[in-house]
Amino acid sequence: MSIIKSLGLSSLLLAASSAHALAPIATADFGGHHYVQFEASNWTDAEAAAIALGGHLVAVNSAAENNFLISTFGSANALWLGLQRTGPGAGDFAWSNGDAVTYTNWAGGEPNNAGGYENYVHTYTSGTWNDLPNNDGYAGPKFGVMEAVPEPSTYAMMGAGLALLGLAKRRKSAKK
């Protein structure tokens, strides 16, 4: 990571942590995405802090990503994920960043919506998932993990544009 990028991220982390009283703990990169762990006793505070950092709570899209999260941030801590209940059905969940739900890792018997108000998802230290209410009533510390997807570089966008122009020119030449 470049020094400028590191300084910019540090400034964002400080601003977000003071705005939401959530302190960044660790950062890591995986699969082209950047992750930041911070303390958060409830889901809505965690999502607000993740947005302030320039992303959302993590959307886990594969077993490999889930394993990375647990081995990097969650082997001793419960982690808030970006998954939230959107309706009464067992499968009525959506990622806060808008990703499709293509992977889940529910613990046995979960999600159970105990009490009718478990609308947010966290991990156990084993890596399996559980639904919880939006409070700090669950025993043990909880942490949020923000996920940011880097924007495509200017050169990549320029290359894609040039490739499309070349394709269009070839098609036009073939029609003549």
Secondary structure as a PSIPRED ss2 file (coil, helix, strand):
# PSIPRED VFORMAT (PSIPRED V4.0)

   1 M C   1.000  0.000  0.000
   2 S C   1.000  0.000  0.000
   3 I H   0.000  1.000  0.000
   4 I H   0.000  1.000  0.000
   5 K H   0.000  1.000  0.000
   6 S H   0.000  1.000  0.000
   7 L H   0.000  1.000  0.000
   8 G H   0.000  1.000  0.000
   9 L H   0.000  1.000  0.000
  10 S H   0.000  1.000  0.000
  11 S H   0.000  1.000  0.000
  12 L H   0.000  1.000  0.000
  13 L H   0.000  1.000  0.000
  14 L H   0.000  1.000  0.000
  15 A H   0.000  1.000  0.000
  16 A H   0.000  1.000  0.000
  17 S H   0.000  1.000  0.000
  18 S H   0.000  1.000  0.000
  19 A H   0.000  1.000  0.000
  20 H H   0.000  1.000  0.000
  21 A C   1.000  0.000  0.000
  22 L C   1.000  0.000  0.000
  23 A C   1.000  0.000  0.000
  24 P E   0.000  0.000  1.000
  25 I E   0.000  0.000  1.000
  26 A E   0.000  0.000  1.000
  27 T E   0.000  0.000  1.000
  28 A E   0.000  0.000  1.000
  29 D E   0.000  0.000  1.000
  30 F E   0.000  0.000  1.000
  31 G C   1.000  0.000  0.000
  32 G C   1.000  0.000  0.000
  33 H E   0.000  0.000  1.000
  34 H E   0.000  0.000  1.000
  35 Y E   0.000  0.000  1.000
  36 V E   0.000  0.000  1.000
  37 Q E   0.000  0.000  1.000
  38 F E   0.000  0.000  1.000
  39 E E   0.000  0.000  1.000
  40 A C   1.000  0.000  0.000
  41 S C   1.000  0.000  0.000
  42 N C   1.000  0.000  0.000
  43 W H   0.000  1.000  0.000
  44 T H   0.000  1.000  0.000
  45 D H   0.000  1.000  0.000
  46 A H   0.000  1.000  0.000
  47 E H   0.000  1.000  0.000
  48 A H   0.000  1.000  0.000
  49 A H   0.000  1.000  0.000
  50 A H   0.000  1.000  0.000
  51 I H   0.000  1.000  0.000
  52 A H   0.000  1.000  0.000
  53 L C   1.000  0.000  0.000
  54 G C   1.000  0.000  0.000
  55 G C   1.000  0.000  0.000
  56 H E   0.000  0.000  1.000
  57 L E   0.000  0.000  1.000
  58 V C   1.000  0.000  0.000
  59 A C   1.000  0.000  0.000
  60 V C   1.000  0.000  0.000
  61 N C   1.000  0.000  0.000
  62 S C   1.000  0.000  0.000
  63 A H   0.000  1.000  0.000
  64 A H   0.000  1.000  0.000
  65 E H   0.000  1.000  0.000
  66 N H   0.000  1.000  0.000
  67 N H   0.000  1.000  0.000
  68 F H   0.000  1.000  0.000
  69 L H   0.000  1.000  0.000
  70 I H   0.000  1.000  0.000
  71 S H   0.000  1.000  0.000
  72 T H   0.000  1.000  0.000
  73 F H   0.000  1.000  0.000
  74 G H   0.000  1.000  0.000
  75 S C   1.000  0.000  0.000
  76 A C   1.000  0.000  0.000
  77 N C   1.000  0.000  0.000
  78 A E   0.000  0.000  1.000
  79 L E   0.000  0.000  1.000
  80 W E   0.000  0.000  1.000
  81 L E   0.000  0.000  1.000
  82 G E   0.000  0.000  1.000
  83 L E   0.000  0.000  1.000
  84 Q E   0.000  0.000  1.000
  85 R E   0.000  0.000  1.000
  86 T C   1.000  0.000  0.000
  87 G C   1.000  0.000  0.000
  88 P C   1.000  0.000  0.000
  89 G C   1.000  0.000  0.000
  90 A C   1.000  0.000  0.000
  91 G C   1.000  0.000  0.000
  92 D C   1.000  0.000  0.000
  93 F E   0.000  0.000  1.000
  94 A E   0.000  0.000  1.000
  95 W E   0.000  0.000  1.000
  96 S C   1.000  0.000  0.000
  97 N C   1.000  0.000  0.000
  98 G C   1.000  0.000  0.000
  99 D C   1.000  0.000  0.000
 100 A C   1.000  0.000  0.000
 101 V C   1.000  0.000  0.000
 102 T C   1.000  0.000  0.000
 103 Y C   1.000  0.000  0.000
 104 T C   1.000  0.000  0.000
 105 N C   1.000  0.000  0.000
 106 W E   0.000  0.000  1.000
 107 A C   1.000  0.000  0.000
 108 G C   1.000  0.000  0.000
 109 G C   1.000  0.000  0.000
 110 E C   1.000  0.000  0.000
 111 P C   1.000  0.000  0.000
 112 N C   1.000  0.000  0.000
 113 N C   1.000  0.000  0.000
 114 A H   0.000  1.000  0.000
 115 G H   0.000  1.000  0.000
 116 G H   0.000  1.000  0.000
 117 Y C   1.000  0.000  0.000
 118 E C   1.000  0.000  0.000
 119 N C   1.000  0.000  0.000
 120 Y E   0.000  0.000  1.000
 121 V E   0.000  0.000  1.000
 122 H E   0.000  0.000  1.000
 123 T E   0.000  0.000  1.000
 124 Y C   1.000  0.000  0.000
 125 T C   1.000  0.000  0.000
 126 S C   1.000  0.000  0.000
 127 G C   1.000  0.000  0.000
 128 T C   1.000  0.000  0.000
 129 W E   0.000  0.000  1.000
 130 N E   0.000  0.000  1.000
 131 D E   0.000  0.000  1.000
 132 L E   0.000  0.000  1.000
 133 P C   1.000  0.000  0.000
 134 N C   1.000  0.000  0.000
 135 N C   1.000  0.000  0.000
 136 D C   1.000  0.000  0.000
 137 G C   1.000  0.000  0.000
 138 Y C   1.000  0.000  0.000
 139 A C   1.000  0.000  0.000
 140 G C   1.000  0.000  0.000
 141 P C   1.000  0.000  0.000
 142 K E   0.000  0.000  1.000
 143 F E   0.000  0.000  1.000
 144 G E   0.000  0.000  1.000
 145 V E   0.000  0.000  1.000
 146 M E   0.000  0.000  1.000
 147 E E   0.000  0.000  1.000
 148 A E   0.000  0.000  1.000
 149 V C   1.000  0.000  0.000
 150 P C   1.000  0.000  0.000
 151 E C   1.000  0.000  0.000
 152 P C   1.000  0.000  0.000
 153 S C   1.000  0.000  0.000
 154 T H   0.000  1.000  0.000
 155 Y H   0.000  1.000  0.000
 156 A H   0.000  1.000  0.000
 157 M H   0.000  1.000  0.000
 158 M H   0.000  1.000  0.000
 159 G H   0.000  1.000  0.000
 160 A H   0.000  1.000  0.000
 161 G H   0.000  1.000  0.000
 162 L H   0.000  1.000  0.000
 163 A H   0.000  1.000  0.000
 164 L H   0.000  1.000  0.000
 165 L H   0.000  1.000  0.000
 166 G H   0.000  1.000  0.000
 167 L H   0.000  1.000  0.000
 168 A H   0.000  1.000  0.000
 169 K H   0.000  1.000  0.000
 170 R H   0.000  1.000  0.000
 171 R H   0.000  1.000  0.000
 172 K H   0.000  1.000  0.000
 173 S H   0.000  1.000  0.000
 174 A H   0.000  1.000  0.000
 175 K H   0.000  1.000  0.000
 176 K C   1.000  0.000  0.000
